[in-house]
């Protein structure tokens, strides 16, 4: 409206959730994003100077325990950029998990299409 650059984000996905593609048939339920923004204030004017998305993927692994008479699970949030080619954790997960993490990274960034 006033010519200033704005950034709006909402519905950032699931940081930690029991929702899975296997149960809900929706790949987006196990994806999310952590936003990294830089805000500067100078002479009474506040400016957003940088915006970066950090896509996440939630893993759910059954563990050898029960909870409320049902199976128990271990949940982990993976910062997807660490599992991309050349990333520090690329070789620490199995192939299927790696593919799901890398897909989350690519698809979340594609959806957000941040040009800031």
Backbone atoms as SQL, in Angstrom:
CREATE TABLE atoms (id INTEGER PRIMARY KEY, chain TEXT, resi INTEGER, resn TEXT, atom TEXT, x REAL, y REAL, z REAL);
INSERT INTO atoms VALUES
  (1, 'A', 1, 'UNK', 'N', 0.822, -1.193, 0.000),
  (2, 'A', 1, 'UNK', 'CA', 0.000, 0.000, 0.000),
  (3, 'A', 1, 'UNK', 'C', 0.868, 1.261, 0.000),
  (4, 'A', 2, 'UNK', 'N', 1.838, 1.309, 0.891),
  (5, 'A', 2, 'UNK', 'CA', 2.674, 2.506, 0.996),
  (6, 'A', 2, 'UNK', 'C', 4.029, 2.345, 0.305),
  (7, 'A', 3, 'UNK', 'N', 4.205, 1.257, -0.436),
  (8, 'A', 3, 'UNK', 'CA', 5.448, 1.022, -1.154),
  (9, 'A', 3, 'UNK', 'C', 6.533, 0.349, -0.344),
  (10, 'A', 4, 'UNK', 'N', 6.290, 0.127, 0.939),
  (11, 'A', 4, 'UNK', 'CA', 7.282, -0.550, 1.773),
  (12, 'A', 4, 'UNK', 'C', 7.185, -2.055, 1.585),
  (13, 'A', 5, 'UNK', 'N', 8.328, -2.690, 1.701),
  (14, 'A', 5, 'UNK', 'CA', 8.394, -4.145, 1.592),
  (15, 'A', 5, 'UNK', 'C', 7.862, -4.763, 2.881),
  (16, 'A', 6, 'UNK', 'N', 6.933, -5.709, 2.761),
  (17, 'A', 6, 'UNK', 'CA', 6.323, -6.364, 3.921),
  (18, 'A', 6, 'UNK', 'C', 6.530, -7.867, 3.820),
  (19, 'A', 7, 'UNK', 'N', 6.447, -8.528, 4.967),
  (20, 'A', 7, 'UNK', 'CA', 6.522, -9.985, 4.993),
  (21, 'A', 7, 'UNK', 'C', 5.447, -10.494, 5.939),
  (22, 'A', 8, 'UNK', 'N', 4.604, -11.388, 5.436),
  (23, 'A', 8, 'UNK', 'CA', 3.522, -11.960, 6.236),
  (24, 'A', 8, 'UNK', 'C', 3.618, -13.474, 6.135),
  (25, 'A', 9, 'UNK', 'N', 3.553, -14.143, 7.278),
  (26, 'A', 9, 'UNK', 'CA', 3.522, -15.606, 7.274),
  (27, 'A', 9, 'UNK', 'C', 2.551, -16.067, 8.356),
  (28, 'A', 10, 'UNK', 'N', 1.809, -17.111, 8.039),
  (29, 'A', 10, 'UNK', 'CA', 0.878, -17.692, 8.999),
  (30, 'A', 10, 'UNK', 'C', 0.777, -19.176, 8.704),
  (31, 'A', 11, 'UNK', 'N', 0.181, -19.906, 9.600),
  (32, 'A', 11, 'UNK', 'CA', -0.010, -21.346, 9.425),
  (33, 'A', 11, 'UNK', 'C', 1.304, -22.008, 9.028),
  (34, 'A', 12, 'UNK', 'N', 2.278, -21.965, 9.939),
  (35, 'A', 12, 'UNK', 'CA', 3.640, -22.404, 9.653),
  (36, 'A', 12, 'UNK', 'C', 3.846, -23.908, 9.771),
  (37, 'A', 13, 'UNK', 'N', 2.789, -24.671, 9.890),
  (38, 'A', 13, 'UNK', 'CA', 2.924, -26.122, 9.927),
  (39, 'A', 13, 'UNK', 'C', 3.074, -26.643, 11.334),
  (40, 'A', 14, 'UNK', 'N', 3.499, -27.873, 11.425),
  (41, 'A', 14, 'UNK', 'CA', 3.618, -28.553, 12.709),
  (42, 'A', 14, 'UNK', 'C', 5.072, -28.642, 13.142),
  (43, 'A', 15, 'UNK', 'N', 5.410, -27.936, 14.206),
  (44, 'A', 15, 'UNK', 'CA', 6.764, -28.076, 14.724),
  (45, 'A', 15, 'UNK', 'C', 6.925, -29.451, 15.356),
  (46, 'A', 16, 'UNK', 'N', 5.935, -29.870, 16.128),
  (47, 'A', 16, 'UNK', 'CA', 5.958, -31.197, 16.737),
  (48, 'A', 16, 'UNK', 'C', 4.529, -31.708, 16.764),
  (49, 'A', 17, 'UNK', 'N', 4.297, -32.840, 16.115),
  (50, 'A', 17, 'UNK', 'CA', 2.936, -33.324, 15.974),
  (51, 'A', 17, 'UNK', 'C', 2.909, -34.829, 15.787),
  (52, 'A', 18, 'UNK', 'N', 1.804, -35.431, 16.158),
  (53, 'A', 18, 'UNK', 'CA', 1.570, -36.853, 15.929),
  (54, 'A', 18, 'UNK', 'C', 0.963, -37.088, 14.545),
  (55, 'A', 19, 'UNK', 'N', 0.701, -36.027, 13.827),
  (56, 'A', 19, 'UNK', 'CA', 0.093, -36.158, 12.508),
  (57, 'A', 19, 'UNK', 'C', 1.136, -36.653, 11.513),
  (58, 'A', 20, 'UNK', 'N', 0.792, -37.696, 10.786),
  (59, 'A', 20, 'UNK', 'CA', 1.732, -38.341, 9.869),
  (60, 'A', 20, 'UNK', 'C', 1.072, -38.592, 8.528),
  (61, 'A', 21, 'UNK', 'N', 1.867, -38.667, 7.497),
  (62, 'A', 21, 'UNK', 'CA', 1.357, -39.016, 6.175),
  (63, 'A', 21, 'UNK', 'C', 0.741, -40.414, 6.203),
  (64, 'A', 22, 'UNK', 'N', 1.285, -41.302, 7.023),
  (65, 'A', 22, 'UNK', 'CA', 0.781, -42.682, 7.085),
  (66, 'A', 22, 'UNK', 'C', -0.633, -42.754, 7.662),
  (67, 'A', 23, 'UNK', 'N', -1.006, -41.822, 8.505),
  (68, 'A', 23, 'UNK', 'CA', -2.331, -41.871, 9.123),
  (69, 'A', 23, 'UNK', 'C', -3.314, -40.879, 8.522),
  (70, 'A', 24, 'UNK', 'N', -2.839, -39.759, 8.021),
  (71, 'A', 24, 'UNK', 'CA', -3.728, -38.727, 7.488),
  (72, 'A', 24, 'UNK', 'C', -3.654, -38.579, 5.973),
  (73, 'A', 25, 'UNK', 'N', -2.732, -39.293, 5.352),
  (74, 'A', 25, 'UNK', 'CA', -2.544, -39.235, 3.898),
  (75, 'A', 25, 'UNK', 'C', -2.313, -37.807, 3.403),
  (76, 'A', 26, 'UNK', 'N', -1.575, -37.033, 4.203),
  (77, 'A', 26, 'UNK', 'CA', -1.238, -35.667, 3.826),
  (78, 'A', 26, 'UNK', 'C', 0.207, -35.402, 4.243),
  (79, 'A', 27, 'UNK', 'N', 1.091, -35.310, 3.277),
  (80, 'A', 27, 'UNK', 'CA', 2.521, -35.148, 3.529),
  (81, 'A', 27, 'UNK', 'C', 2.837, -33.871, 4.309),
  (82, 'A', 28, 'UNK', 'N', 1.991, -32.857, 4.187),
  (83, 'A', 28, 'UNK', 'CA', 2.256, -31.574, 4.834),
  (84, 'A', 28, 'UNK', 'C', 2.090, -31.633, 6.346),
  (85, 'A', 29, 'UNK', 'N', 1.429, -32.663, 6.873),
  (86, 'A', 29, 'UNK', 'CA', 1.205, -32.732, 8.320),
  (87, 'A', 29, 'UNK', 'C', 2.485, -32.965, 9.106),
  (88, 'A', 30, 'UNK', 'N', 3.523, -33.475, 8.474),
  (89, 'A', 30, 'UNK', 'CA', 4.780, -33.736, 9.182),
  (90, 'A', 30, 'UNK', 'C', 5.863, -32.721, 8.824),
  (91, 'A', 31, 'UNK', 'N', 5.450, -31.633, 8.228),
  (92, 'A', 31, 'UNK', 'CA', 6.375, -30.574, 7.823),
  (93, 'A', 31, 'UNK', 'C', 6.055, -29.283, 8.557),
  (94, 'A', 32, 'UNK', 'N', 7.050, -28.452, 8.683),
  (95, 'A', 32, 'UNK', 'CA', 6.854, -27.146, 9.299),
  (96, 'A', 32, 'UNK', 'C', 7.990, -26.227, 8.915),
  (97, 'A', 33, 'UNK', 'N', 8.051, -25.078, 9.556),
  (98, 'A', 33, 'UNK', 'CA', 9.110, -24.124, 9.250),
  (99, 'A', 33, 'UNK', 'C', 9.391, -23.273, 10.487),
  (100, 'A', 34, 'UNK', 'N', 10.655, -23.014, 10.701),
  (101, 'A', 34, 'UNK', 'CA', 11.092, -22.056, 11.711),
  (102, 'A', 34, 'UNK', 'C', 11.589, -20.839, 10.936),
  (103, 'A', 35, 'UNK', 'N', 11.074, -19.682, 11.263),
  (104, 'A', 35, 'UNK', 'CA', 11.468, -18.474, 10.549),
  (105, 'A', 35, 'UNK', 'C', 12.569, -17.743, 11.308),
  (106, 'A', 36, 'UNK', 'N', 13.527, -17.243, 10.556),
  (107, 'A', 36, 'UNK', 'CA', 14.648, -16.473, 11.093),
  (108, 'A', 36, 'UNK', 'C', 14.547, -15.085, 10.471),
  (109, 'A', 37, 'UNK', 'N', 14.236, -14.098, 11.286),
  (110, 'A', 37, 'UNK', 'CA', 14.087, -12.742, 10.755),
  (111, 'A', 37, 'UNK', 'C', 15.005, -11.786, 11.515),
  (112, 'A', 38, 'UNK', 'N', 15.429, -10.751, 10.827),
  (113, 'A', 38, 'UNK', 'CA', 16.236, -9.708, 11.451),
  (114, 'A', 38, 'UNK', 'C', 15.455, -8.403, 11.374),
  (115, 'A', 39, 'UNK', 'N', 15.290, -7.788, 12.532),
  (116, 'A', 39, 'UNK', 'CA', 14.569, -6.522, 12.622),
  (117, 'A', 39, 'UNK', 'C', 15.537, -5.475, 13.154),
  (118, 'A', 40, 'UNK', 'N', 15.580, -4.333, 12.476),
  (119, 'A', 40, 'UNK', 'CA', 16.441, -3.239, 12.923),
  (120, 'A', 40, 'UNK', 'C', 15.599, -1.993, 13.145),
  (121, 'A', 41, 'UNK', 'N', 15.986, -1.241, 14.140),
  (122, 'A', 41, 'UNK', 'CA', 15.284, 0.008, 14.431),
  (123, 'A', 41, 'UNK', 'C', 16.301, 1.137, 14.427),
  (124, 'A', 42, 'UNK', 'N', 16.029, 2.147, 13.608),
  (125, 'A', 42, 'UNK', 'CA', 16.932, 3.286, 13.489),
  (126, 'A', 42, 'UNK', 'C', 16.105, 4.550, 13.330),
  (127, 'A', 43, 'UNK', 'N', 16.413, 5.537, 14.138),
  (128, 'A', 43, 'UNK', 'CA', 15.701, 6.823, 14.097),
  (129, 'A', 43, 'UNK', 'C', 14.186, 6.655, 14.193),
  (130, 'A', 44, 'UNK', 'N', 13.751, 5.745, 15.046),
  (131, 'A', 44, 'UNK', 'CA', 12.320, 5.540, 15.254),
  (132, 'A', 44, 'UNK', 'C', 11.626, 4.725, 14.184),
  (133, 'A', 45, 'UNK', 'N', 12.368, 4.269, 13.188),
  (134, 'A', 45, 'UNK', 'CA', 11.770, 3.469, 12.113),
  (135, 'A', 45, 'UNK', 'C', 12.228, 2.020, 12.256),
  (136, 'A', 46, 'UNK', 'N', 11.270, 1.116, 12.273),
  (137, 'A', 46, 'UNK', 'CA', 11.557, -0.307, 12.390),
  (138, 'A', 46, 'UNK', 'C', 11.527, -0.932, 11.003),
  (139, 'A', 47, 'UNK', 'N', 12.569, -1.704, 10.693),
  (140, 'A', 47, 'UNK', 'CA', 12.692, -2.307, 9.367),
  (141, 'A', 47, 'UNK', 'C', 13.028, -3.785, 9.491),
  (142, 'A', 48, 'UNK', 'N', 12.383, -4.564, 8.684),
  (143, 'A', 48, 'UNK', 'CA', 12.695, -5.986, 8.565),
  (144, 'A', 48, 'UNK', 'C', 13.797, -6.086, 7.516),
  (145, 'A', 49, 'UNK', 'N', 14.997, -6.511, 7.934),
  (146, 'A', 49, 'UNK', 'CA', 16.133, -6.480, 7.014),
  (147, 'A', 49, 'UNK', 'C', 16.462, -7.831, 6.387),
  (148, 'A', 50, 'UNK', 'N', 16.031, -8.927, 7.009),
  (149, 'A', 50, 'UNK', 'CA', 16.255, -10.231, 6.376),
  (150, 'A', 50, 'UNK', 'C', 15.209, -11.233, 6.851),
  (151, 'A', 51, 'UNK', 'N', 14.910, -12.164, 5.965),
  (152, 'A', 51, 'UNK', 'CA', 13.947, -13.233, 6.243),
  (153, 'A', 51, 'UNK', 'C', 14.519, -14.523, 5.681),
  (154, 'A', 52, 'UNK', 'N', 14.586, -15.561, 6.511),
  (155, 'A', 52, 'UNK', 'CA', 15.068, -16.869, 6.048),
  (156, 'A', 52, 'UNK', 'C', 14.189, -17.954, 6.646),
  (157, 'A', 53, 'UNK', 'N', 13.812, -18.892, 5.805),
  (158, 'A', 53, 'UNK', 'CA', 13.010, -20.036, 6.244),
  (159, 'A', 53, 'UNK', 'C', 13.923, -21.220, 6.539),
  (160, 'A', 54, 'UNK', 'N', 13.610, -21.940, 7.612),
  (161, 'A', 54, 'UNK', 'CA', 14.319, -23.168, 7.968),
  (162, 'A', 54, 'UNK', 'C', 13.279, -24.291, 8.032),
  (163, 'A', 55, 'UNK', 'N', 13.030, -24.980, 6.908),
  (164, 'A', 55, 'UNK', 'CA', 12.044, -26.059, 6.908),
  (165, 'A', 55, 'UNK', 'C', 12.406, -27.161, 7.907),
  (166, 'A', 56, 'UNK', 'N', 11.369, -27.754, 8.482),
  (167, 'A', 56, 'UNK', 'CA', 11.546, -28.841, 9.443),
  (168, 'A', 56, 'UNK', 'C', 10.738, -30.056, 9.009),
  (169, 'A', 57, 'UNK', 'N', 11.114, -31.189, 9.560),
  (170, 'A', 57, 'UNK', 'CA', 10.381, -32.442, 9.344),
  (171, 'A', 57, 'UNK', 'C', 10.337, -33.175, 10.674),
  (172, 'A', 58, 'UNK', 'N', 9.168, -33.724, 11.015),
  (173, 'A', 58, 'UNK', 'CA', 8.987, -34.419, 12.290),
  (174, 'A', 58, 'UNK', 'C', 9.056, -35.924, 12.074),
  (175, 'A', 59, 'UNK', 'N', 9.909, -36.569, 12.846),
  (176, 'A', 59, 'UNK', 'CA', 10.022, -38.025, 12.795),
  (177, 'A', 59, 'UNK', 'C', 9.272, -38.624, 13.978),
  (178, 'A', 60, 'UNK', 'N', 8.681, -39.784, 13.746),
  (179, 'A', 60, 'UNK', 'CA', 8.010, -40.525, 14.812),
  (180, 'A', 60, 'UNK', 'C', 8.497, -41.961, 14.742),
  (181, 'A', 61, 'UNK', 'N', 9.130, -42.422, 15.827),
  (182, 'A', 61, 'UNK', 'CA', 9.682, -43.771, 15.886),
  (183, 'A', 61, 'UNK', 'C', 9.073, -44.501, 17.076),
  (184, 'A', 62, 'UNK', 'N', 8.530, -45.680, 16.811),
  (185, 'A', 62, 'UNK', 'CA', 7.954, -46.483, 17.891),
  (186, 'A', 62, 'UNK', 'C', 9.068, -46.923, 18.835),
  (187, 'A', 63, 'UNK', 'N', 8.799, -46.840, 20.149),
  (188, 'A', 63, 'UNK', 'CA', 9.782, -47.262, 21.147),
  (189, 'A', 63, 'UNK', 'C', 9.227, -48.434, 21.951),
  (190, 'A', 64, 'UNK', 'N', 10.101, -49.106, 22.651),
  (191, 'A', 64, 'UNK', 'CA', 9.750, -50.328, 23.378),
  (192, 'A', 64, 'UNK', 'C', 9.132, -50.003, 24.741),
  (193, 'A', 65, 'UNK', 'N', 8.015, -49.303, 24.694),
  (194, 'A', 65, 'UNK', 'CA', 7.247, -48.945, 25.890),
  (195, 'A', 65, 'UNK', 'C', 5.800, -48.776, 25.471),
  (196, 'A', 66, 'UNK', 'N', 4.948, -48.578, 26.447),
  (197, 'A', 66, 'UNK', 'CA', 3.559, -48.261, 26.128),
  (198, 'A', 66, 'UNK', 'C', 3.165, -46.997, 26.876),
  (199, 'A', 67, 'UNK', 'N', 2.113, -46.383, 26.388),
  (200, 'A', 67, 'UNK', 'CA', 1.597, -45.169, 27.001),
  (201, 'A', 67, 'UNK', 'C', 0.085, -45.248, 26.966),
  (202, 'A', 68, 'UNK', 'N', -0.533, -45.178, 28.122),
  (203, 'A', 68, 'UNK', 'CA', -1.990, -45.268, 28.232),
  (204, 'A', 68, 'UNK', 'C', -2.522, -46.491, 27.481),
  (205, 'A', 69, 'UNK', 'N', -1.876, -47.608, 27.693),
  (206, 'A', 69, 'UNK', 'CA', -2.249, -48.903, 27.116),
  (207, 'A', 69, 'UNK', 'C', -2.089, -48.970, 25.597),
  (208, 'A', 70, 'UNK', 'N', -1.348, -48.050, 25.031),
  (209, 'A', 70, 'UNK', 'CA', -1.079, -48.068, 23.599),
  (210, 'A', 70, 'UNK', 'C', 0.406, -47.935, 23.352),
  (211, 'A', 71, 'UNK', 'N', 0.806, -47.969, 22.088),
  (212, 'A', 71, 'UNK', 'CA', 2.233, -47.848, 21.778),
  (213, 'A', 71, 'UNK', 'C', 2.760, -46.457, 22.126),
  (214, 'A', 72, 'UNK', 'N', 4.039, -46.394, 22.431),
  (215, 'A', 72, 'UNK', 'CA', 4.701, -45.115, 22.713),
  (216, 'A', 72, 'UNK', 'C', 5.673, -44.807, 21.579),
  (217, 'A', 73, 'UNK', 'N', 5.902, -43.525, 21.366),
  (218, 'A', 73, 'UNK', 'CA', 6.747, -43.094, 20.258),
  (219, 'A', 73, 'UNK', 'C', 7.754, -42.049, 20.722),
  (220, 'A', 74, 'UNK', 'N', 8.864, -41.994, 20.006),
  (221, 'A', 74, 'UNK', 'CA', 9.863, -40.953, 20.170),
  (222, 'A', 74, 'UNK', 'C', 9.679, -39.985, 19.005),
  (223, 'A', 75, 'UNK', 'N', 9.560, -38.714, 19.308),
  (224, 'A', 75, 'UNK', 'CA', 9.386, -37.688, 18.279),
  (225, 'A', 75, 'UNK', 'C', 10.634, -36.824, 18.223),
  (226, 'A', 76, 'UNK', 'N', 11.050, -36.487, 17.010),
  (227, 'A', 76, 'UNK', 'CA', 12.195, -35.597, 16.817),
  (228, 'A', 76, 'UNK', 'C', 11.866, -34.604, 15.717),
  (229, 'A', 77, 'UNK', 'N', 12.309, -33.376, 15.898),
  (230, 'A', 77, 'UNK', 'CA', 12.174, -32.359, 14.861),
  (231, 'A', 77, 'UNK', 'C', 13.531, -32.226, 14.181),
  (232, 'A', 78, 'UNK', 'N', 13.551, -32.431, 12.883),
  (233, 'A', 78, 'UNK', 'CA', 14.780, -32.353, 12.097),
  (234, 'A', 78, 'UNK', 'C', 14.835, -31.012, 11.366),
  (235, 'A', 79, 'UNK', 'N', 15.923, -30.281, 11.535),
  (236, 'A', 79, 'UNK', 'CA', 16.161, -29.071, 10.761),
  (237, 'A', 79, 'UNK', 'C', 16.658, -29.537, 9.395),
  (238, 'A', 80, 'UNK', 'N', 15.794, -29.453, 8.403),
  (239, 'A', 80, 'UNK', 'CA', 16.018, -30.118, 7.120),
  (240, 'A', 80, 'UNK', 'C', 17.309, -29.712, 6.417),
  (241, 'A', 81, 'UNK', 'N', 17.728, -28.469, 6.551),
  (242, 'A', 81, 'UNK', 'CA', 18.936, -28.021, 5.838),
  (243, 'A', 81, 'UNK', 'C', 20.173, -28.829, 6.231),
  (244, 'A', 82, 'UNK', 'N', 20.178, -29.378, 7.433),
  (245, 'A', 82, 'UNK', 'CA', 21.320, -30.190, 7.876),
  (246, 'A', 82, 'UNK', 'C', 21.416, -31.535, 7.168),
  (247, 'A', 83, 'UNK', 'N', 20.362, -31.920, 6.466),
  (248, 'A', 83, 'UNK', 'CA', 20.307, -33.229, 5.808),
  (249, 'A', 83, 'UNK', 'C', 20.350, -33.119, 4.287),
  (250, 'A', 84, 'UNK', 'N', 20.558, -31.923, 3.792),
  (251, 'A', 84, 'UNK', 'CA', 20.669, -31.732, 2.354),
  (252, 'A', 84, 'UNK', 'C', 22.058, -32.183, 1.899),
  (253, 'A', 85, 'UNK', 'N', 22.248, -32.407, 0.581),
  (254, 'A', 85, 'UNK', 'CA', 23.561, -32.840, 0.095),
  (255, 'A', 85, 'UNK', 'C', 24.676, -31.926, 0.612),
  (256, 'A', 86, 'UNK', 'N', 25.673, -32.551, 1.228),
  (257, 'A', 86, 'UNK', 'CA', 26.788, -31.808, 1.803),
  (258, 'A', 86, 'UNK', 'C', 26.539, -31.317, 3.216),
  (259, 'A', 87, 'UNK', 'N', 25.316, -31.503, 3.711),
  (260, 'A', 87, 'UNK', 'CA', 24.981, -31.057, 5.066),
  (261, 'A', 87, 'UNK', 'C', 25.658, -31.916, 6.120),
  (262, 'A', 88, 'UNK', 'N', 25.840, -31.380, 7.321),
  (263, 'A', 88, 'UNK', 'CA', 26.589, -32.097, 8.354),
  (264, 'A', 88, 'UNK', 'C', 25.937, -33.391, 8.841),
  (265, 'A', 89, 'UNK', 'N', 24.638, -33.554, 8.623),
  (266, 'A', 89, 'UNK', 'CA', 23.952, -34.753, 9.117),
  (267, 'A', 89, 'UNK', 'C', 23.383, -35.620, 7.993),
  (268, 'A', 90, 'UNK', 'N', 23.789, -35.332, 6.775),
  (269, 'A', 90, 'UNK', 'CA', 23.248, -36.035, 5.602),
  (270, 'A', 90, 'UNK', 'C', 23.350, -37.554, 5.717),
  (271, 'A', 91, 'UNK', 'N', 24.415, -38.063, 6.279),
  (272, 'A', 91, 'UNK', 'CA', 24.646, -39.514, 6.310),
  (273, 'A', 91, 'UNK', 'C', 24.306, -40.150, 7.654),
  (274, 'A', 92, 'UNK', 'N', 23.457, -39.493, 8.441),
  (275, 'A', 92, 'UNK', 'CA', 23.141, -40.012, 9.772),
  (276, 'A', 92, 'UNK', 'C', 21.770, -40.673, 9.868),
  (277, 'A', 93, 'UNK', 'N', 21.014, -40.670, 8.776),
  (278, 'A', 93, 'UNK', 'CA', 19.680, -41.280, 8.779),
  (279, 'A', 93, 'UNK', 'C', 19.567, -42.262, 7.616),
  (280, 'A', 94, 'UNK', 'N', 18.574, -43.145, 7.691),
  (281, 'A', 94, 'UNK', 'CA', 18.382, -44.108, 6.609),
  (282, 'A', 94, 'UNK', 'C', 17.854, -43.407, 5.353),
  (283, 'A', 95, 'UNK', 'N', 17.889, -44.120, 4.236),
  (284, 'A', 95, 'UNK', 'CA', 17.553, -43.547, 2.929),
  (285, 'A', 95, 'UNK', 'C', 16.122, -43.004, 2.878),
  (286, 'A', 96, 'UNK', 'N', 15.158, -43.763, 3.396),
  (287, 'A', 96, 'UNK', 'CA', 13.754, -43.319, 3.359),
  (288, 'A', 96, 'UNK', 'C', 13.566, -42.028, 4.160),
  (289, 'A', 97, 'UNK', 'N', 14.156, -41.975, 5.340),
  (290, 'A', 97, 'UNK', 'CA', 14.058, -40.770, 6.172),
  (291, 'A', 97, 'UNK', 'C', 14.724, -39.588, 5.480),
  (292, 'A', 98, 'UNK', 'N', 15.899, -39.817, 4.911),
  (293, 'A', 98, 'UNK', 'CA', 16.615, -38.755, 4.206),
  (294, 'A', 98, 'UNK', 'C', 15.770, -38.195, 3.064),
  (295, 'A', 99, 'UNK', 'N', 15.134, -39.071, 2.299),
  (296, 'A', 99, 'UNK', 'CA', 14.297, -38.619, 1.182),
  (297, 'A', 99, 'UNK', 'C', 13.130, -37.768, 1.671),
  (298, 'A', 100, 'UNK', 'N', 12.529, -38.157, 2.786),
  (299, 'A', 100, 'UNK', 'CA', 11.398, -37.395, 3.319),
  (300, 'A', 100, 'UNK', 'C', 11.850, -36.035, 3.852),
  (301, 'A', 101, 'UNK', 'N', 13.002, -36.004, 4.506),
  (302, 'A', 101, 'UNK', 'CA', 13.533, -34.735, 5.016),
  (303, 'A', 101, 'UNK', 'C', 13.887, -33.809, 3.851),
  (304, 'A', 102, 'UNK', 'N', 14.579, -34.339, 2.855),
  (305, 'A', 102, 'UNK', 'CA', 14.983, -33.518, 1.707),
  (306, 'A', 102, 'UNK', 'C', 13.769, -33.035, 0.919),
  (307, 'A', 103, 'UNK', 'N', 12.761, -33.871, 0.798),
  (308, 'A', 103, 'UNK', 'CA', 11.528, -33.469, 0.130),
  (309, 'A', 103, 'UNK', 'C', 10.853, -32.333, 0.900),
  (310, 'A', 104, 'UNK', 'N', 10.824, -32.442, 2.221),
  (311, 'A', 104, 'UNK', 'CA', 10.240, -31.379, 3.046),
  (312, 'A', 104, 'UNK', 'C', 10.976, -30.064, 2.809),
  (313, 'A', 105, 'UNK', 'N', 12.299, -30.114, 2.794),
  (314, 'A', 105, 'UNK', 'CA', 13.109, -28.915, 2.577),
  (315, 'A', 105, 'UNK', 'C', 12.756, -28.254, 1.238),
  (316, 'A', 106, 'UNK', 'N', 12.761, -29.058, 0.196),
  (317, 'A', 106, 'UNK', 'CA', 12.509, -28.541, -1.149),
  (318, 'A', 106, 'UNK', 'C', 11.096, -27.998, -1.290),
  (319, 'A', 107, 'UNK', 'N', 10.112, -28.766, -0.855),
  (320, 'A', 107, 'UNK', 'CA', 8.716, -28.379, -1.042),
  (321, 'A', 107, 'UNK', 'C', 8.309, -27.186, -0.170),
  (322, 'A', 108, 'UNK', 'N', 8.798, -27.120, 1.057),
  (323, 'A', 108, 'UNK', 'CA', 8.469, -25.974, 1.918),
  (324, 'A', 108, 'UNK', 'C', 9.075, -24.698, 1.336),
  (325, 'A', 109, 'UNK', 'N', 10.328, -24.755, 0.901),
  (326, 'A', 109, 'UNK', 'CA', 10.946, -23.572, 0.290),
  (327, 'A', 109, 'UNK', 'C', 10.230, -23.168, -0.993),
  (328, 'A', 110, 'UNK', 'N', 9.812, -24.149, -1.771),
  (329, 'A', 110, 'UNK', 'CA', 9.076, -23.859, -3.008),
  (330, 'A', 110, 'UNK', 'C', 7.744, -23.184, -2.684),
  (331, 'A', 111, 'UNK', 'N', 7.048, -23.693, -1.682),
  (332, 'A', 111, 'UNK', 'CA', 5.765, -23.115, -1.286),
  (333, 'A', 111, 'UNK', 'C', 5.931, -21.676, -0.793),
  (334, 'A', 112, 'UNK', 'N', 6.922, -21.449, 0.053),
  (335, 'A', 112, 'UNK', 'CA', 7.121, -20.115, 0.619),
  (336, 'A', 112, 'UNK', 'C', 7.628, -19.111, -0.411),
  (337, 'A', 113, 'UNK', 'N', 8.496, -19.569, -1.316),
  (338, 'A', 113, 'UNK', 'CA', 9.003, -18.721, -2.395),
  (339, 'A', 113, 'UNK', 'C', 9.468, -17.348, -1.882),
  (340, 'A', 114, 'UNK', 'N', 10.295, -17.367, -0.849),
  (341, 'A', 114, 'UNK', 'CA', 10.740, -16.114, -0.229),
  (342, 'A', 114, 'UNK', 'C', 11.771, -15.421, -1.108),
  (343, 'A', 115, 'UNK', 'N', 11.473, -14.175, -1.422),
  (344, 'A', 115, 'UNK', 'CA', 12.402, -13.325, -2.164),
  (345, 'A', 115, 'UNK', 'C', 12.517, -12.037, -1.355),
  (346, 'A', 116, 'UNK', 'N', 13.453, -12.012, -0.448),
  (347, 'A', 116, 'UNK', 'CA', 13.565, -10.865, 0.446),
  (348, 'A', 116, 'UNK', 'C', 14.973, -10.320, 0.433);
